[in-house]
Amino acid sequence: MEPAVSLAVCALLFLLWVRVKGLEFVLIHQRWVFVCLFLLPLSLIFDIYYSVRAWVVFKLSSAPRLHEQRVRDIQKQVREWKEQGSKTFMCTGRPGWLTVSLRVGKYKKTHKNIMINLMDILEVDTKKQIVRVEPLVSMGQVTALLTSIGWTLPVLPELDDLTVGGLIMGTGIESSSHKYGLFQHICTAYELVLADGSFVRCTPSENSDLFYAVPWSCGTLGFLVAAEIRIIPAKKYVKLRFEPVRGLEAICEKFTHESQQPENHFVEGLLYSLDEAVIMTGVMTDEAEPSKLNSIGNYYKPWFFKHVENYLKTNREGLEYIPLRHYYHRHTRSIFWELQDIIPFGNNPIFRYLFGWMVPPKISLLKLTQGETLRKLYEQHHVVQDMLVPMKCLRQALLTFHNDIHVYPIWLCPFILPSQPGLVHPKGDEAELYVDIGAYGEPRVKHFEARSCMRQLEKFVRSVHGFQMLYADCYMNREEFWEMFDGSLYHKLRKQLGCQDAFPEVYDKICKAARH
Ligand SMILES: Cc1cc2nc3c(=O)[nH]c(=O)nc-3n(C[C@H](O)[C@H](O)[C@H](O)COP(=O)(O)OP(=O)(O)OC[C@H]3O[C@@H](n4cnc5c(N)ncnc54)[C@H](O)[C@@H]3O)c2cc1C
C-alpha cells in the first residue's frame, strides 16, 4: 500500500474510534492521543518562535530602547483606568492559561486587564554582577543567554517556562536555595508601576518597605516592569553525587546535614516512599571525567527522576558530571513526574528516541485544552502542592504528608529563609533553614477528599510556622491565611499606595473561590 493511503486509512480508523468512544472519553481517558498528535507539535512551534524572537531582540539590542516606551504605555493604561472611574480592580493581561500554575484565575474575566508586553533581557552587567530583565522573561531564556556567556543566576528555578514576574510576585526556589535563599532573595531592585500610574524603583535601601512587601504579593501592590537580579560566574558542569538512603530518620538526618554544608552548591532529595530516598549533592566544575559525563537533558535520555530511582533500586551510590544547563532543567522534560500521568509510556526508550525531541508539551497548552470535566477530575484526584516548612520539622512533615495525601515521589528542596520584613519570614529574628516539600501526583490515601485532606495539611503547615506556595489550590479561610502569612507590612503599603481600590487583596486573588 502507498504510504499516503496507509496514513489516510490510519486517520480514518482514528476518527472512527473517536466517534465511537466520544470525544470527551478520548480527551479524558486517553489524553496521550491528543497530547501526542496535537500538543507536542504545537508546543515545539511555540518554543521555536519564542527562542528565535528572544535571540533576535537581544542581538539587535532593541529591548532597552523600547523598554521605556513600553513602560510608558503601561502607565497610560493605568491612568486611563483611573480616569474612567476605577470601576473594577486591575490585573495583568496575560491570559490565565499561559501561566505555569495549574489554575486559571476567574478574575481575569472581570478585572481590567493591563497589557504588559515585557519579555526581554535588558542588560547584563558582569562588572556589577547584575542582570536587568523584564517580567515575562522565562527561565529558559535566562539560561540560554547567561550560560552561553559564562554566567548564571544563583537560584535558577527549574521549569523553562517560569517567568521572572511570576517567581518574584509568587515564589521561586531551586536546589541552590540553601545557600542563596528564594528567588526574591537574589533580587536587588524592582521597578513597578503603581496604582496611580506612577513609576517607582525600590531596593533594600530605597523605598525599602515596598521592596520587602512585593514578593508573594501576586501583583496586588503594583505591576512589575523590571527587576535586577544578581548573577554569578557559571561553570560547565555540575558534579553530582547520588546517594540512596533508607529509613526516615536517616533520610532526614542526611538531608539536613548536606543542606548545612556550604561547599554543596546544590542539594536535592527525591523521596520514593516514606523510607526510601536518593539525596543528591552537587558542585559546579569546569572539569569532567569523560566516562562519567551524562547529558541528561538530551531528548533520548531517561527522565531524570527515573534515572535517579535506578540508584535506589540498584542500591549504589553514583557520581556524574551533568552539563550545567541540563542540570538546571533536569525535571523539565517530565514536568517533574507529572508527564507520566499524561503520557504513561513517555519514558519508554522507543518513544524517547522517536518523539522525545518534542517533549514536554507546554503546560499552557495542556491547560488551555483540558476542558471543565478534566479540570474537575484533576482537582479531586490530583495534588500539586509545595509546602515550605522549617527543616527541624521535616520528619513530622513527611509523616503528615504520608498520612494525609500519600503522594510519591516527593521533591525535597532546602532553602535558607532570611529574617526580613514581608509576607514570609521565619518566626525568630534569625535566618532559618527551611525545606520545600513538593507533592505532585495522584493521592493514594483511601477516600481522598481534596478539601478536607488539604485543609488538614494546611493546618499542620501553619502549626509549624510554614508557608504554602500560592500557585497551588489554597483551602484556607481568610483568618487562617493571615495566620500563615505576616500581613503587617503588606496591609500598611496597600493603604499607603492606594491599592485597596486598584487590586484585590492577595487572599481574594489566590483563594479557591476566586480561581476558576
Ligand atoms: C507544574 C509546576 C511546576 C513548578 N515548578 C517549579 C519549580 O521548579 N521551581 C519553582 O520555583 N516553582 C515552581 N512552580 C511554582 C511556580 O514558581 C509558581 O507557580 C510561579 O509563581 C509561577 O510562575 P509563572 O511564571 O507562571 O507566574 P504567573 O502565574 O504568571 O504569576 C504568578 C503571580 O504573579 C503575578 N505577576 C506575574 N507577573 C507580574 C507582573 N509583571 N506584575 C504584577 N504581577 C505579576 C500574577 O498576577 C500571579 O498572581 C511550579 C508550579 C507548577 C504548577
The ligand as a Gaussian input file, in Angstrom:
#p B3LYP/6-31G(d) Opt

LIG

0 1
 C        3.820000      22.043000      37.452000
 C        4.504000      23.128000      38.258000
 C        5.882000      23.104000      38.406000
 C        6.537000      24.095000      39.126000
 N        7.885000      24.037000      39.255000
 C        8.532000      24.979000      39.942000
 C        9.947000      24.963000      40.075000
 O       10.606000      24.092000      39.560000
 N       10.541000      25.928000      40.790000
 C        9.817000      26.913000      41.353000
 O       10.388000      27.764000      41.973000
 N        8.483000      26.962000      41.248000
 C        7.819000      26.025000      40.565000
 N        6.460000      26.079000      40.465000
 C        5.720000      27.154000      41.134000
 C        5.913000      28.458000      40.413000
 O        7.026000      29.057000      40.965000
 C        4.776000      29.404000      40.594000
 O        3.672000      28.787000      40.018000
 C        5.086000      30.716000      39.906000
 O        4.519000      31.755000      40.616000
 C        4.503000      30.640000      38.516000
 O        5.238000      31.376000      37.686000
 P        4.581000      31.948000      36.362000
 O        5.736000      32.483000      35.642000
 O        3.700000      31.007000      35.654000
 O        3.752000      33.166000      37.008000
 P        2.247000      33.600000      36.966000
 O        1.370000      32.501000      37.422000
 O        2.007000      34.279000      35.688000
 O        2.297000      34.720000      38.087000
 C        2.262000      34.459000      39.478000
 C        1.621000      35.661000      40.159000
 O        2.426000      36.817000      39.918000
 C        1.671000      37.850000      39.336000
 N        2.502000      38.523000      38.341000
 C        3.221000      37.965000      37.360000
 N        3.841000      38.914000      36.636000
 C        3.503000      40.100000      37.174000
 C        3.824000      41.458000      36.878000
 N        4.614000      41.780000      35.872000
 N        3.286000      42.423000      37.643000
 C        2.466000      42.112000      38.661000
 N        2.134000      40.862000      38.989000
 C        2.641000      39.858000      38.262000
 C        0.479000      37.159000      38.682000
 O       -0.629000      38.027000      38.626000
 C        0.235000      35.996000      39.616000
 O       -0.574000      36.373000      40.675000
 C        5.792000      25.127000      39.744000
 C        4.405000      25.143000      39.603000
 C        3.765000      24.162000      38.868000
 C        2.271000      24.218000      38.731000

